[in-house]
Amino acid sequence: MARYTGANCKLCRRENMKLYLKGERCYKEKCGFERKDYAPGQHGKLRKKLSDFGIQLREKQKTKRIYGVLETQFRRYFAKASSTQGITGDNLFQLLERRLDNVVYRSGFAASRKEARQMVKHEHFTVDGRKVSIPSFLVKPGMVIAVKEVSREHIRIVDSLETAQGRGIPEWILLDKPNFKAEISRMPIREDVKYEIQESLIVELYSK
C-alpha cells in the first residue's frame, strides 16, 4: 500500500504550520519547523503568492497530512461527508476524527498518529472487547477502546500516557488512565479540532 516515507518535518515546513507528526519532538526546541520555518528546497525562503487554487490545495494537503491519509481515501471521506446531512466541512472532520488511529492518538495511547496507526496494525488495542487492526475503523459513541492486557507495559504506550494531559484530551473522549481505556462519549464536532484549517476551501476545491 502506498505511504509517505519522507521526512515529516518537511511536510510541516511545506504547509507553513506545525502538523505535530513526530510526537513529543514537536513540542521541543529540536522541532524542525522551529529551526527552519520556511519551505524545504533551494528556493524555500522565497515564498510565492498563491493563486486561489493554490490556497485551496494547501488546505487540503494540510488536512491529509495531519490525519495521515492519501488522496484516494481522502476523496472517499469527502464524498461520504457531502452525501451526509449537515455541513460538508464539519462532516469531513467528524469522519477523520472518528478514525481508530486518531482516537488512539487523541486518547494519549500514542505520541503521534503515525505511531498510533502502527500500534493498531499490531493489534495492541480492542474495541468493545474485540481485536481491531484497521486504522481507518470508525468509532461510534458508547464504544470503549482499550489497550490489550499484554500490551499495558509497552514502553511507548506508558510513556505517551504520562504526557497525554499536556497534549490535551478532547471532551468527546473519556480517558480511564489507570485501566488503559477510553470511551467515546459523543460524536466529535468541528470545535473539537483545534487546527487552523479552513474546511470551506476544501469543499470549494472538490466542488469544481
N, C-alpha and C positions, 0 to 999 in steps of 0.2 A: 504494500500500500504506500502511496506517495506521502512524503512528510518532509518538513523543513529540517535540514541538518546543518545549517549555517550558524553563525554567531548571533545569539539572541540580542546582545547589546546593539548590534547594527540595526535591528528592527526598531528598537526604541528611538535610536538616532534618526532613522528614516522618517518616522512618524512625528518627530519633534515632541515627544512626551514619554514619560515613564509608563511602560506596559506591565511592569512587575513580572517579568518572565523568568527571573533567576532566583526567586525566593528571597532569603534574608540578605543576600548580596545587594539587592535593590535598595535596601534601607540603610546601607553603609556608604562610607566615603569611596569605597572601591567600585561603586556603581559606574559602569562605562558611560552612561548618559551624563552623570555628574562631571566626569572628567572631560568628556568631549560632547558638548551639547549642540552638535551640528551634524548634518547628514554625512554618511560614510562616502568614501570615494575621493578622488583627486580634487573635484570641484565642490565638495560638500559644504564648504563655508559660504559659497555663493548661492544662497537660496533664491530661486527664481519665483516670480509672482505666478501663482497657479491660475489656470482657467477655471470656469465653473465646473467643468467635467473633472478637472484635476482635484478640486476641493472635495467633490462628491466621492471620487475614487479613494482619496486618502482616508475619509471617514469610514468607508467600507473596509479598507485594509487594516485600519486600527482595530476595528471590531473583530475581524477574522483572526488577527494575530493575538489579541488579548485572550480569546477563548480557544485558540489553537485548532481552528477548523479550516479546511481547504475550500476552494471555490465551489465545487460541486455540492458539497454538503451544506455550505452556507446558502446557496441558491435554493436548496430544498427547504431550509428553515424559513427563508423569506417567502417562498410560495405557500408554506403552511400558515405563516403569520398573516399573509394578505388574504387568505381564504377563511380566516377565523374572524368571528365578530369582534369588533373593537378597533383600537388604533393599531395600525400595522407595526409601527416602530416599537410600541410597548409590547405587543405580542411577540415580536422578534427577540427582544431582550429577555422576556419571560421564558421562551424556549431555550435560549442559550444558558440562562441561569439554572434551569432545571436539569441540565446535563449532570450525570453522576460524577464525572471527574471534577466539574466545577463545584458541586456540593461538597465533595471530599475536601477540596481546597478551601472553600469558604467556611467549612466547619473547623478547620485548623488541623486536620489529619495529615496534610501535606504542605510543604512550603511554597509550592508553585503548582499551576495547573498541569504543567508537563510532568512533574513528579507524581501528581495525583493520578494522571492518566496511566502512567506506568504501574502504579500500585493497584489500580483497578484491574488492569490486564493480568496482573499476577495473583489476582483473587485474594487480596488481603481484606476485602470488605463483603458484608452481606447486606441485603435489603429485605427487611421483614423476615430475617432468618434464612434467606436463600442466597446462595452464592451468585454474584453478578460480576461478569468480567467484561462488560461492554461499556466503555467510557461515555458513549452517547445515550445511554439509557436515561429516559426522562422520569424523574421522580414526581410524586404527587403528594398533596397534603395528607398527613397521617402516617406516611411511610417512615420507617426507622432505619437509618444507615448505621451499621456497627462494624467495628474492627473485629476480625475473627480472633478467637481466643488465643490461637497460636501466634498471632501477629502483634499482640499487645505489648511485647517487649522489643519490637522492631525499633532500632535506634532513630531512624528518620521520623517515624510517627511520634515517638516520645518527645524528641527534640522540637518538632513542629508544634505539638500541643503546648509546650512550655511558652512559646512566643505567640500563640494564636490570639490571645486577648489584645496584644499590642497591634496586631493587624486589623482586628475588629471582626466580630461575628455578626452577620446580618440578623435583623429581627425575625425573619421568617424561618430561621434555623434555631432550634433549642438544643444547645450542646450539653450533654451529660458527660463532662470530662472524666470523672472517676470511673465511669462504666464504659468509656470509649464508645459512646453512642451519640447520635444526632437525629432529632425528629424534625420533620418538615411540618411546621405549624400552619402555614398558609402558602398560597401562591406568591412568588416574588413579584414585585411591581417595579416600575421604572425608577422610582425614587430610591430603591434599594441598590441601584447601580450607580456608583459614585464617579465613574469615569466621565471625563468631559468629551462626550461624543454627541454629535447632532444627528440623531437617527433619521430625521426628516430628509437629510441629504442622501442617505442610503436609499430611502423609499423613492426619491426623485431619480436616482441613478438607475434603479431597476425598473422604473415605470416608463422609461423612454422607449 
